Amino acid sequence: MGWMWNGNGHMGWMPFGWMLGVVLVVAIVWVLLRSKRGPPNGRDSPRDILQRRFAKGEIDGETYKRTLADLED
């Protein structure tokens, strides 16, 4: 074990520690961003689609309410 204590201490391992730290930070950021994206399959829920169509004016308020009630059943 004398090679580890050649006057540099653990300096030989320092780059690996930095790389591990960077990998961990990138992994945490990736997980957080992925969790905020929505459903894992990339598809919108029926409610999301309905809300978007109502917001665009593709359907009127009555149709929106009726369809929303149908989705909740």
N, C-alpha and C positions, 0 to 999 in steps of 0.2 A: 504494500500500500504506500510505499515511499514515493512513488511517482506522482501521487495526488498532492503531496506536500513539498513540492520542489521550489518553494519560495513564492509561487503564484497563488497558493491556496487553491480555491476551486475555480479560478478564472477560466480554466479550460472548459468548464461546463456552462459558463455564463451565456454563450450564444444559444444554447439549447433551452435554457430557462426563459430567455427573451422570446424565442420562437414559440414555446409552449404558452406563454402569456398572451401573445398576439393571437394564436389559434383559439384560445379560450374566449377572448374578447370577441373575435369575429363570430364564433359559434353562438355566443349569447345574443349578439345583435341580430344574427340571422334568425334565430328562434323567435325573438321578440317581433321582428318584422313579419315573419311568416304567420304568427298567431293573430296579428291584426288584419291580415288580408281577407279573412272571411272563411267560408267553408273550405276544407282541405282539397276537395275535388275541383275547385275553381269555379263552380257553378253558383249562381245566385239562387236564393230560396224563392219559392213562389210568392211569398209576401214582398220580397225585394223587387221582383219583377212587376208585381201589381202596383207597388208604390211608384216605381219609375214610370210606368205607363200613365198613371194618374197625373204625375208631375209634368209629363210631356204633353198632356192634354189629349192623349189617345183614347181615354175613356172618361166618362162623366162621373160625377160624385155618386149618383145612384148605383151605377154599375160597380164602382169601386167598393161601396159599402156592402152591396149584395155579394160580390165575389169574396170580400174579406170575411164576411159571415160564413160563407160556404167553406173557406179554408180553415176556419176555426172549429168547425164541426167535426 
